[in-house]
Amino acid sequence: MSIEFTDANFEAEVLKSTKPVIVDFWAEWCGPCRMVGPVVEELAKEYKDQAVIGKLNVDHNPQTAITYGIRNIPAILFFKDGQVVDRQVGAVGKNVLQAKLESQMK
């Protein structure tokens, strides 16, 4: 099960994490987001002990979206040691996200 990131918990859950983090910026009205959502959930289950994986609804948490310059969704940001180290904009397959995550785990 992925984590629900918010403006309120973003610093504690993402920026201060000792594990790699994937944040899926999404919205309920976004069709491509609904395609990526199940992939993010799968990754959250598969990597639950190795990474922190979750979603941030941009409509409910606009401050974090603004902070990271999110203009198009789905946007998936990869964090390591509190810094953005990679990003993917648009719907992509699981293999792409998995490869990006695994490159941060080395």
Biopython code that builds the backbone (N, CA, C, O; Angstrom):
import numpy as np
from Bio.PDB.StructureBuilder import StructureBuilder

atoms = [
    (1, "MET", "N", (0.834, -1.181, 0.000)),
    (1, "MET", "CA", (0.000, 0.000, 0.000)),
    (1, "MET", "C", (0.883, 1.251, 0.000)),
    (1, "MET", "O", (1.770, 1.393, 0.843)),
    (2, "SER", "N", (0.639, 2.137, -0.933)),
    (2, "SER", "CA", (1.444, 3.349, -0.997)),
    (2, "SER", "C", (1.020, 4.328, 0.094)),
    (2, "SER", "O", (-0.084, 4.239, 0.632)),
    (3, "ILE", "N", (1.896, 5.244, 0.405)),
    (3, "ILE", "CA", (1.655, 6.271, 1.411)),
    (3, "ILE", "C", (0.965, 7.450, 0.743)),
    (3, "ILE", "O", (1.225, 7.740, -0.425)),
    (4, "GLU", "N", (0.094, 8.129, 1.469)),
    (4, "GLU", "CA", (-0.530, 9.359, 0.977)),
    (4, "GLU", "C", (0.294, 10.527, 1.509)),
    (4, "GLU", "O", (0.224, 10.867, 2.691)),
    (5, "PHE", "N", (1.079, 11.139, 0.615)),
    (5, "PHE", "CA", (1.866, 12.293, 0.999)),
    (5, "PHE", "C", (0.982, 13.533, 0.970)),
    (5, "PHE", "O", (0.061, 13.631, 0.158)),
    (6, "THR", "N", (1.269, 14.481, 1.865)),
    (6, "THR", "CA", (0.534, 15.741, 1.930)),
    (6, "THR", "C", (1.526, 16.882, 2.127)),
    (6, "THR", "O", (2.705, 16.659, 2.404)),
    (7, "ASP", "N", (1.025, 18.111, 1.978)),
    (7, "ASP", "CA", (1.882, 19.263, 2.280)),
    (7, "ASP", "C", (2.389, 19.164, 3.716)),
    (7, "ASP", "O", (3.524, 19.543, 4.003)),
    (8, "ALA", "N", (1.549, 18.653, 4.617)),
    (8, "ALA", "CA", (1.890, 18.595, 6.040)),
    (8, "ALA", "C", (2.950, 17.540, 6.370)),
    (8, "ALA", "O", (3.802, 17.776, 7.226)),
    (9, "ASN", "N", (2.910, 16.375, 5.700)),
    (9, "ASN", "CA", (3.853, 15.306, 6.067)),
    (9, "ASN", "C", (5.020, 15.148, 5.093)),
    (9, "ASN", "O", (5.855, 14.262, 5.276)),
    (10, "PHE", "N", (5.091, 15.983, 4.071)),
    (10, "PHE", "CA", (6.084, 15.806, 3.014)),
    (10, "PHE", "C", (7.516, 15.851, 3.545)),
    (10, "PHE", "O", (8.342, 15.016, 3.178)),
    (11, "GLU", "N", (7.805, 16.812, 4.395)),
    (11, "GLU", "CA", (9.171, 16.918, 4.914)),
    (11, "GLU", "C", (9.560, 15.668, 5.696)),
    (11, "GLU", "O", (10.637, 15.112, 5.480)),
    (12, "ALA", "N", (8.698, 15.226, 6.595)),
    (12, "ALA", "CA", (9.009, 14.071, 7.436)),
    (12, "ALA", "C", (9.075, 12.779, 6.634)),
    (12, "ALA", "O", (9.979, 11.970, 6.839)),
    (13, "GLU", "N", (8.132, 12.577, 5.728)),
    (13, "GLU", "CA", (8.039, 11.305, 4.999)),
    (13, "GLU", "C", (8.982, 11.214, 3.797)),
    (13, "GLU", "O", (9.456, 10.129, 3.461)),
    (14, "VAL", "N", (9.251, 12.340, 3.155)),
    (14, "VAL", "CA", (10.046, 12.319, 1.923)),
    (14, "VAL", "C", (11.448, 12.887, 2.151)),
    (14, "VAL", "O", (12.446, 12.199, 1.938)),
    (15, "LEU", "N", (11.512, 14.130, 2.580)),
    (15, "LEU", "CA", (12.805, 14.808, 2.666)),
    (15, "LEU", "C", (13.719, 14.242, 3.740)),
    (15, "LEU", "O", (14.940, 14.304, 3.599)),
    (16, "LYS", "N", (13.159, 13.694, 4.807)),
    (16, "LYS", "CA", (13.971, 13.143, 5.890)),
    (16, "LYS", "C", (14.094, 11.619, 5.835)),
    (16, "LYS", "O", (14.645, 11.008, 6.751)),
    (17, "SER", "N", (13.595, 11.017, 4.788)),
    (17, "SER", "CA", (13.667, 9.563, 4.661)),
    (17, "SER", "C", (15.101, 9.108, 4.450)),
    (17, "SER", "O", (15.875, 9.760, 3.750)),
    (18, "THR", "N", (15.444, 7.989, 5.060)),
    (18, "THR", "CA", (16.771, 7.412, 4.858)),
    (18, "THR", "C", (16.771, 6.432, 3.681)),
    (18, "THR", "O", (17.822, 5.922, 3.293)),
    (19, "LYS", "N", (15.592, 6.174, 3.120)),
    (19, "LYS", "CA", (15.453, 5.284, 1.975)),
    (19, "LYS", "C", (15.133, 6.113, 0.730)),
    (19, "LYS", "O", (14.679, 7.251, 0.848)),
    (20, "PRO", "N", (15.366, 5.554, -0.460)),
    (20, "PRO", "CA", (14.909, 6.233, -1.673)),
    (20, "PRO", "C", (13.382, 6.408, -1.626)),
    (20, "PRO", "O", (12.671, 5.581, -1.056)),
    (21, "VAL", "N", (12.898, 7.487, -2.231)),
    (21, "VAL", "CA", (11.469, 7.794, -2.202)),
    (21, "VAL", "C", (10.967, 8.062, -3.611)),
    (21, "VAL", "O", (11.626, 8.743, -4.397)),
    (22, "ILE", "N", (9.784, 7.518, -3.927)),
    (22, "ILE", "CA", (9.080, 7.851, -5.158)),
    (22, "ILE", "C", (7.816, 8.601, -4.761)),
    (22, "ILE", "O", (7.049, 8.137, -3.917)),
    (23, "VAL", "N", (7.603, 9.771, -5.378)),
    (23, "VAL", "CA", (6.382, 10.539, -5.152)),
    (23, "VAL", "C", (5.651, 10.669, -6.485)),
    (23, "VAL", "O", (6.179, 11.223, -7.449)),
    (24, "ASP", "N", (4.434, 10.150, -6.518)),
    (24, "ASP", "CA", (3.574, 10.230, -7.695)),
    (24, "ASP", "C", (2.639, 11.430, -7.504)),
    (24, "ASP", "O", (1.711, 11.372, -6.697)),
    (25, "PHE", "N", (2.882, 12.511, -8.244)),
    (25, "PHE", "CA", (2.006, 13.688, -8.214)),
    (25, "PHE", "C", (0.850, 13.409, -9.168)),
    (25, "PHE", "O", (1.073, 13.155, -10.352)),
    (26, "TRP", "N", (-0.387, 13.453, -8.662)),
    (26, "TRP", "CA", (-1.552, 13.034, -9.445)),
    (26, "TRP", "C", (-2.782, 13.861, -9.057)),
    (26, "TRP", "O", (-2.745, 14.679, -8.138)),
    (27, "ALA", "N", (-3.879, 13.616, -9.797)),
    (27, "ALA", "CA", (-5.186, 14.198, -9.471)),
    (27, "ALA", "C", (-6.263, 13.228, -9.933)),
    (27, "ALA", "O", (-6.059, 12.458, -10.871)),
    (28, "GLU", "N", (-7.406, 13.273, -9.270)),
    (28, "GLU", "CA", (-8.491, 12.338, -9.581)),
    (28, "GLU", "C", (-9.003, 12.481, -11.003)),
    (28, "GLU", "O", (-9.414, 11.487, -11.604)),
    (29, "TRP", "N", (-8.993, 13.688, -11.562)),
    (29, "TRP", "CA", (-9.541, 13.949, -12.895)),
    (29, "TRP", "C", (-8.577, 13.587, -14.026)),
    (29, "TRP", "O", (-8.938, 13.691, -15.199)),
    (30, "CYS", "N", (-7.374, 13.169, -13.693)),
    (30, "CYS", "CA", (-6.314, 12.916, -14.676)),
    (30, "CYS", "C", (-6.354, 11.461, -15.169)),
    (30, "CYS", "O", (-6.068, 10.535, -14.410)),
    (31, "GLY", "N", (-6.707, 11.272, -16.429)),
    (31, "GLY", "CA", (-6.776, 9.931, -17.012)),
    (31, "GLY", "C", (-5.456, 9.169, -16.963)),
    (31, "GLY", "O", (-5.428, 8.040, -16.475)),
    (32, "PRO", "N", (-4.355, 9.755, -17.458)),
    (32, "PRO", "CA", (-3.073, 9.047, -17.393)),
    (32, "PRO", "C", (-2.649, 8.718, -15.962)),
    (32, "PRO", "O", (-1.953, 7.729, -15.731)),
    (33, "CYS", "N", (-3.071, 9.552, -14.995)),
    (33, "CYS", "CA", (-2.742, 9.267, -13.586)),
    (33, "CYS", "C", (-3.386, 7.961, -13.144)),
    (33, "CYS", "O", (-2.803, 7.200, -12.372)),
    (34, "ARG", "N", (-4.597, 7.707, -13.640)),
    (34, "ARG", "CA", (-5.288, 6.460, -13.276)),
    (34, "ARG", "C", (-4.594, 5.245, -13.880)),
    (34, "ARG", "O", (-4.730, 4.134, -13.368)),
    (35, "MET", "N", (-3.853, 5.448, -14.965)),
    (35, "MET", "CA", (-3.087, 4.346, -15.556)),
    (35, "MET", "C", (-1.816, 4.078, -14.742)),
    (35, "MET", "O", (-1.409, 2.927, -14.589)),
    (36, "VAL", "N", (-1.201, 5.120, -14.232)),
    (36, "VAL", "CA", (0.045, 4.988, -13.479)),
    (36, "VAL", "C", (-0.213, 4.526, -12.043)),
    (36, "VAL", "O", (0.620, 3.832, -11.460)),
    (37, "GLY", "N", (-1.345, 4.899, -11.476)),
    (37, "GLY", "CA", (-1.661, 4.580, -10.086)),
    (37, "GLY", "C", (-1.448, 3.130, -9.698)),
    (37, "GLY", "O", (-0.768, 2.862, -8.707)),
    (38, "PRO", "N", (-2.013, 2.172, -10.451)),
    (38, "PRO", "CA", (-1.812, 0.761, -10.095)),
    (38, "PRO", "C", (-0.338, 0.330, -10.153)),
    (38, "PRO", "O", (0.087, -0.534, -9.385)),
    (39, "VAL", "N", (0.427, 0.924, -11.048)),
    (39, "VAL", "CA", (1.857, 0.608, -11.147)),
    (39, "VAL", "C", (2.575, 1.080, -9.885)),
    (39, "VAL", "O", (3.425, 0.372, -9.345)),
    (40, "VAL", "N", (2.230, 2.273, -9.422)),
    (40, "VAL", "CA", (2.830, 2.808, -8.196)),
    (40, "VAL", "C", (2.475, 1.908, -7.010)),
    (40, "VAL", "O", (3.322, 1.640, -6.158)),
    (41, "GLU", "N", (1.230, 1.446, -6.956)),
    (41, "GLU", "CA", (0.808, 0.542, -5.881)),
    (41, "GLU", "C", (1.608, -0.761, -5.914)),
    (41, "GLU", "O", (2.026, -1.260, -4.869)),
    (42, "GLU", "N", (1.821, -1.312, -7.113)),
    (42, "GLU", "CA", (2.608, -2.550, -7.246)),
    (42, "GLU", "C", (4.031, -2.341, -6.731)),
    (42, "GLU", "O", (4.559, -3.163, -5.982)),
    (43, "LEU", "N", (4.642, -1.232, -7.143)),
    (43, "LEU", "CA", (6.008, -0.949, -6.695)),
    (43, "LEU", "C", (6.059, -0.770, -5.177)),
    (43, "LEU", "O", (7.013, -1.206, -4.532)),
    (44, "ALA", "N", (5.040, -0.135, -4.609)),
    (44, "ALA", "CA", (4.994, 0.072, -3.160)),
    (44, "ALA", "C", (4.979, -1.265, -2.425)),
    (44, "ALA", "O", (5.629, -1.414, -1.391)),
    (45, "LYS", "N", (4.246, -2.228, -2.953)),
    (45, "LYS", "CA", (4.211, -3.557, -2.326)),
    (45, "LYS", "C", (5.540, -4.279, -2.497)),
    (45, "LYS", "O", (6.059, -4.867, -1.548)),
    (46, "GLU", "N", (6.083, -4.236, -3.697)),
    (46, "GLU", "CA", (7.301, -4.985, -3.996)),
    (46, "GLU", "C", (8.538, -4.429, -3.273)),
    (46, "GLU", "O", (9.449, -5.184, -2.931)),
    (47, "TYR", "N", (8.566, -3.119, -3.045)),
    (47, "TYR", "CA", (9.752, -2.486, -2.461)),
    (47, "TYR", "C", (9.479, -1.914, -1.070)),
    (47, "TYR", "O", (10.169, -0.994, -0.630)),
    (48, "LYS", "N", (8.471, -2.458, -0.378)),
    (48, "LYS", "CA", (8.037, -1.861, 0.895)),
    (48, "LYS", "C", (9.149, -1.789, 1.940)),
    (48, "LYS", "O", (9.115, -0.908, 2.799)),
    (49, "ASP", "N", (10.123, -2.681, 1.892)),
    (49, "ASP", "CA", (11.205, -2.652, 2.875)),
    (49, "ASP", "C", (12.427, -1.864, 2.404)),
    (49, "ASP", "O", (13.326, -1.569, 3.193)),
    (50, "GLN", "N", (12.453, -1.524, 1.108)),
    (50, "GLN", "CA", (13.643, -0.894, 0.545)),
    (50, "GLN", "C", (13.452, 0.565, 0.154)),
    (50, "GLN", "O", (14.428, 1.301, 0.014)),
    (51, "ALA", "N", (12.197, 0.992, -0.024)),
    (51, "ALA", "CA", (11.933, 2.354, -0.487)),
    (51, "ALA", "C", (10.605, 2.840, 0.088)),
    (51, "ALA", "O", (9.776, 2.051, 0.541)),
    (52, "VAL", "N", (10.427, 4.149, 0.057)),
    (52, "VAL", "CA", (9.171, 4.766, 0.464)),
    (52, "VAL", "C", (8.481, 5.219, -0.816)),
    (52, "VAL", "O", (9.034, 6.012, -1.578)),
    (53, "ILE", "N", (7.277, 4.716, -1.049)),
    (53, "ILE", "CA", (6.581, 5.001, -2.303)),
    (53, "ILE", "C", (5.174, 5.469, -1.998)),
    (53, "ILE", "O", (4.434, 4.819, -1.259)),
    (54, "GLY", "N", (4.811, 6.606, -2.576)),
    (54, "GLY", "CA", (3.484, 7.135, -2.305)),
    (54, "GLY", "C", (3.014, 8.127, -3.339)),
    (54, "GLY", "O", (3.674, 8.385, -4.345)),
    (55, "LYS", "N", (1.834, 8.680, -3.049)),
    (55, "LYS", "CA", (1.167, 9.571, -3.983)),
    (55, "LYS", "C", (0.831, 10.886, -3.293)),
    (55, "LYS", "O", (0.563, 10.924, -2.092)),
    (56, "LEU", "N", (0.851, 11.968, -4.077)),
    (56, "LEU", "CA", (0.470, 13.275, -3.569)),
    (56, "LEU", "C", (-0.568, 13.864, -4.525)),
    (56, "LEU", "O", (-0.283, 14.092, -5.701)),
    (57, "ASN", "N", (-1.761, 14.104, -4.013)),
    (57, "ASN", "CA", (-2.840, 14.690, -4.808)),
    (57, "ASN", "C", (-2.573, 16.188, -4.940)),
    (57, "ASN", "O", (-2.590, 16.914, -3.947)),
    (58, "VAL", "N", (-2.326, 16.650, -6.171)),
    (58, "VAL", "CA", (-1.958, 18.048, -6.381)),
    (58, "VAL", "C", (-3.113, 19.010, -6.109)),
    (58, "VAL", "O", (-2.882, 20.176, -5.789)),
    (59, "ASP", "N", (-4.342, 18.540, -6.232)),
    (59, "ASP", "CA", (-5.488, 19.407, -5.937)),
    (59, "ASP", "C", (-5.628, 19.670, -4.446)),
    (59, "ASP", "O", (-6.041, 20.756, -4.041)),
    (60, "HIS", "N", (-5.286, 18.686, -3.633)),
    (60, "HIS", "CA", (-5.412, 18.815, -2.183)),
    (60, "HIS", "C", (-4.146, 19.345, -1.517)),
    (60, "HIS", "O", (-4.187, 19.794, -0.372)),
    (61, "ASN", "N", (-3.023, 19.295, -2.230)),
    (61, "ASN", "CA", (-1.724, 19.689, -1.665)),
    (61, "ASN", "C", (-0.954, 20.562, -2.652)),
    (61, "ASN", "O", (0.107, 20.169, -3.137)),
    (62, "PRO", "N", (-1.485, 21.738, -2.946)),
    (62, "PRO", "CA", (-0.869, 22.566, -3.991)),
    (62, "PRO", "C", (0.513, 23.115, -3.637)),
    (62, "PRO", "O", (1.320, 23.355, -4.535)),
    (63, "GLN", "N", (0.801, 23.315, -2.363)),
    (63, "GLN", "CA", (2.072, 23.936, -2.007)),
    (63, "GLN", "C", (3.262, 23.072, -2.426)),
    (63, "GLN", "O", (4.233, 23.584, -2.983)),
    (64, "THR", "N", (3.192, 21.789, -2.164)),
    (64, "THR", "CA", (4.303, 20.907, -2.532)),
    (64, "THR", "C", (4.441, 20.829, -4.048)),
    (64, "THR", "O", (5.556, 20.821, -4.569)),
    (65, "ALA", "N", (3.322, 20.773, -4.755)),
    (65, "ALA", "CA", (3.367, 20.747, -6.222)),
    (65, "ALA", "C", (4.029, 22.014, -6.764)),
    (65, "ALA", "O", (4.822, 21.945, -7.703)),
    (66, "ILE", "N", (3.711, 23.151, -6.187)),
    (66, "ILE", "CA", (4.317, 24.416, -6.611)),
    (66, "ILE", "C", (5.809, 24.415, -6.309)),
    (66, "ILE", "O", (6.619, 24.821, -7.143)),
    (67, "THR", "N", (6.165, 23.962, -5.123)),
    (67, "THR", "CA", (7.575, 23.929, -4.705)),
    (67, "THR", "C", (8.435, 23.157, -5.700)),
    (67, "THR", "O", (9.569, 23.547, -5.976)),
    (68, "TYR", "N", (7.901, 22.064, -6.238)),
    (68, "TYR", "CA", (8.680, 21.219, -7.148)),
    (68, "TYR", "C", (8.360, 21.467, -8.620)),
    (68, "TYR", "O", (8.757, 20.684, -9.484)),
    (69, "GLY", "N", (7.647, 22.549, -8.906)),
    (69, "GLY", "CA", (7.412, 22.951, -10.293)),
    (69, "GLY", "C", (6.585, 21.960, -11.091)),
    (69, "GLY", "O", (6.813, 21.781, -12.287)),
    (70, "ILE", "N", (5.633, 21.321, -10.445)),
    (70, "ILE", "CA", (4.803, 20.340, -11.139)),
    (70, "ILE", "C", (3.778, 21.079, -11.997)),
    (70, "ILE", "O", (2.880, 21.739, -11.476)),
    (71, "ARG", "N", (3.922, 20.960, -13.313)),
    (71, "ARG", "CA", (3.004, 21.617, -14.238)),
    (71, "ARG", "C", (2.173, 20.613, -15.025)),
    (71, "ARG", "O", (1.081, 20.926, -15.499)),
    (72, "ASN", "N", (2.698, 19.420, -15.154)),
    (72, "ASN", "CA", (2.002, 18.345, -15.875)),
    (72, "ASN", "C", (1.965, 17.114, -14.985)),
    (72, "ASN", "O", (2.928, 16.807, -14.282)),
    (73, "ILE", "N", (0.834, 16.411, -15.030)),
    (73, "ILE", "CA", (0.717, 15.181, -14.259)),
    (73, "ILE", "C", (0.246, 14.066, -15.179)),
    (73, "ILE", "O", (-0.412, 14.344, -16.182)),
    (74, "PRO", "N", (0.558, 12.829, -14.875)),
    (74, "PRO", "CA", (1.323, 12.404, -13.716)),
    (74, "PRO", "C", (2.793, 12.825, -13.826)),
    (74, "PRO", "O", (3.392, 12.788, -14.901)),
    (75, "ALA", "N", (3.341, 13.217, -12.700)),
    (75, "ALA", "CA", (4.761, 13.513, -12.583)),
    (75, "ALA", "C", (5.277, 12.684, -11.416)),
    (75, "ALA", "O", (4.727, 12.727, -10.316)),
    (76, "ILE", "N", (6.312, 11.949, -11.665)),
    (76, "ILE", "CA", (6.867, 11.082, -10.632)),
    (76, "ILE", "C", (8.282, 11.545, -10.344)),
    (76, "ILE", "O", (9.151, 11.538, -11.216)),
    (77, "LEU", "N", (8.491, 11.950, -9.099)),
    (77, "LEU", "CA", (9.806, 12.417, -8.680)),
    (77, "LEU", "C", (10.466, 11.365, -7.806)),
    (77, "LEU", "O", (9.823, 10.728, -6.973)),
    (78, "PHE", "N", (11.748, 11.202, -8.014)),
    (78, "PHE", "CA", (12.557, 10.246, -7.259)),
    (78, "PHE", "C", (13.475, 11.048, -6.344)),
    (78, "PHE", "O", (14.237, 11.895, -6.809)),
    (79, "PHE", "N", (13.399, 10.780, -5.054)),
    (79, "PHE", "CA", (14.199, 11.490, -4.062)),
    (79, "PHE", "C", (15.212, 10.544, -3.429)),
    (79, "PHE", "O", (14.946, 9.360, -3.220)),
    (80, "LYS", "N", (16.379, 11.102, -3.132)),
    (80, "LYS", "CA", (17.386, 10.371, -2.366)),
    (80, "LYS", "C", (18.080, 11.397, -1.477)),
    (80, "LYS", "O", (18.552, 12.429, -1.956)),
    (81, "ASP", "N", (18.136, 11.110, -0.198)),
    (81, "ASP", "CA", (18.743, 12.019, 0.781)),
    (81, "ASP", "C", (18.113, 13.412, 0.713)),
    (81, "ASP", "O", (18.809, 14.419, 0.839)),
    (82, "GLY", "N", (16.803, 13.464, 0.514)),
    (82, "GLY", "CA", (16.077, 14.726, 0.522)),
    (82, "GLY", "C", (16.154, 15.550, -0.756)),
    (82, "GLY", "O", (15.625, 16.660, -0.813)),
    (83, "GLN", "N", (16.808, 15.017, -1.778)),
    (83, "GLN", "CA", (16.978, 15.748, -3.027)),
    (83, "GLN", "C", (16.321, 15.003, -4.187)),
    (83, "GLN", "O", (16.298, 13.773, -4.216)),
    (84, "VAL", "N", (15.789, 15.765, -5.141)),
    (84, "VAL", "CA", (15.252, 15.156, -6.361)),
    (84, "VAL", "C", (16.434, 14.682, -7.191)),
    (84, "VAL", "O", (17.315, 15.467, -7.541)),
    (85, "VAL", "N", (16.445, 13.386, -7.506)),
    (85, "VAL", "CA", (17.553, 12.821, -8.279)),
    (85, "VAL", "C", (17.116, 12.359, -9.667)),
    (85, "VAL", "O", (17.951, 12.094, -10.533)),
    (86, "ASP", "N", (15.803, 12.266, -9.871)),
    (86, "ASP", "CA", (15.291, 11.858, -11.183)),
    (86, "ASP", "C", (13.820, 12.220, -11.230)),
    (86, "ASP", "O", (13.193, 12.439, -10.193)),
    (87, "ARG", "N", (13.265, 12.282, -12.446)),
    (87, "ARG", "CA", (11.838, 12.551, -12.594)),
    (87, "ARG", "C", (11.333, 11.923, -13.875)),
    (87, "ARG", "O", (12.081, 11.716, -14.830)),
    (88, "GLN", "N", (10.048, 11.628, -13.872)),
    (88, "GLN", "CA", (9.374, 11.071, -15.043)),
    (88, "GLN", "C", (8.028, 11.782, -15.174)),
    (88, "GLN", "O", (7.214, 11.751, -14.251)),
    (89, "VAL", "N", (7.798, 12.413, -16.305)),
    (89, "VAL", "CA", (6.521, 13.083, -16.544)),
    (89, "VAL", "C", (5.768, 12.300, -17.603)),
    (89, "VAL", "O", (6.313, 11.966, -18.655)),
    (90, "GLY", "N", (4.506, 12.011, -17.309)),
    (90, "GLY", "CA", (3.680, 11.238, -18.234)),
    (90, "GLY", "C", (3.612, 9.781, -17.838)),
    (90, "GLY", "O", (4.411, 9.290, -17.040)),
    (91, "ALA", "N", (2.642, 9.106, -18.416)),
    (91, "ALA", "CA", (2.429, 7.695, -18.106)),
    (91, "ALA", "C", (3.496, 6.841, -18.781)),
    (91, "ALA", "O", (3.757, 6.981, -19.976)),
    (92, "VAL", "N", (4.101, 5.964, -18.007)),
    (92, "VAL", "CA", (5.098, 5.025, -18.527)),
    (92, "VAL", "C", (4.859, 3.659, -17.894)),
    (92, "VAL", "O", (4.103, 3.531, -16.931)),
    (93, "GLY", "N", (5.497, 2.667, -18.436)),
    (93, "GLY", "CA", (5.349, 1.312, -17.921)),
    (93, "GLY", "C", (6.107, 1.088, -16.627)),
    (93, "GLY", "O", (6.987, 1.864, -16.254)),
    (94, "LYS", "N", (5.750, 0.026, -15.965)),
    (94, "LYS", "CA", (6.373, -0.333, -14.692)),
    (94, "LYS", "C", (7.877, -0.498, -14.827)),
    (94, "LYS", "O", (8.628, -0.104, -13.934)),
    (95, "ASN", "N", (8.325, -1.080, -15.939)),
    (95, "ASN", "CA", (9.754, -1.333, -16.117)),
    (95, "ASN", "C", (10.576, -0.045, -16.080)),
    (95, "ASN", "O", (11.706, -0.053, -15.593)),
    (96, "VAL", "N", (10.029, 1.056, -16.584)),
    (96, "VAL", "CA", (10.746, 2.332, -16.582)),
    (96, "VAL", "C", (10.900, 2.847, -15.150)),
    (96, "VAL", "O", (11.992, 3.241, -14.739)),
    (97, "LEU", "N", (9.800, 2.840, -14.398)),
    (97, "LEU", "CA", (9.848, 3.331, -13.011)),
    (97, "LEU", "C", (10.723, 2.427, -12.145)),
    (97, "LEU", "O", (11.467, 2.901, -11.287)),
    (98, "GLN", "N", (10.625, 1.137, -12.378)),
    (98, "GLN", "CA", (11.405, 0.173, -11.603)),
    (98, "GLN", "C", (12.901, 0.382, -11.847)),
    (98, "GLN", "O", (13.693, 0.345, -10.905)),
    (99, "ALA", "N", (13.288, 0.599, -13.091)),
    (99, "ALA", "CA", (14.703, 0.819, -13.408)),
    (99, "ALA", "C", (15.218, 2.093, -12.757)),
    (99, "ALA", "O", (16.335, 2.121, -12.241)),
    (100, "LYS", "N", (14.405, 3.153, -12.779)),
    (100, "LYS", "CA", (14.817, 4.415, -12.155)),
    (100, "LYS", "C", (14.954, 4.250, -10.639)),
    (100, "LYS", "O", (15.890, 4.775, -10.037)),
    (101, "LEU", "N", (14.021, 3.521, -10.027)),
    (101, "LEU", "CA", (14.094, 3.281, -8.586)),
    (101, "LEU", "C", (15.328, 2.460, -8.237)),
    (101, "LEU", "O", (16.065, 2.800, -7.311)),
    (102, "GLU", "N", (15.547, 1.399, -8.966)),
    (102, "GLU", "CA", (16.684, 0.528, -8.652)),
    (102, "GLU", "C", (18.032, 1.232, -8.837)),
    (102, "GLU", "O", (19.004, 0.900, -8.159)),
    (103, "SER", "N", (18.090, 2.196, -9.745)),
    (103, "SER", "CA", (19.335, 2.937, -9.913)),
    (103, "SER", "C", (19.624, 3.811, -8.686)),
    (103, "SER", "O", (20.778, 4.159, -8.438)),
    (104, "GLN", "N", (18.594, 4.165, -7.924)),
    (104, "GLN", "CA", (18.785, 4.963, -6.703)),
    (104, "GLN", "C", (19.121, 4.092, -5.489)),
    (104, "GLN", "O", (19.515, 4.609, -4.443)),
    (105, "MET", "N", (18.968, 2.796, -5.624)),
    (105, "MET", "CA", (19.196, 1.892, -4.497)),
    (105, "MET", "C", (20.616, 1.355, -4.456)),
    (105, "MET", "O", (20.953, 0.568, -3.572)),
    (106, "LYS", "N", (21.435, 1.760, -5.378)),
    (106, "LYS", "CA", (22.818, 1.248, -5.436)),
    (106, "LYS", "C", (23.708, 1.985, -4.492)),
    (106, "LYS", "O", (24.900, 1.689, -4.408)),
]
sb = StructureBuilder()
sb.init_structure("model")
sb.init_model(0)
sb.init_chain("A")
sb.init_seg("    ")
for serial, (resi, resn, name, xyz) in enumerate(atoms, 1):
    if name == "N":
        sb.init_residue(resn, " ", resi, " ")
    sb.init_atom(name, np.array(xyz, "f"), 0.0, 1.0, " ", f" {name:<3s}", serial, name[0])
structure = sb.get_structure()
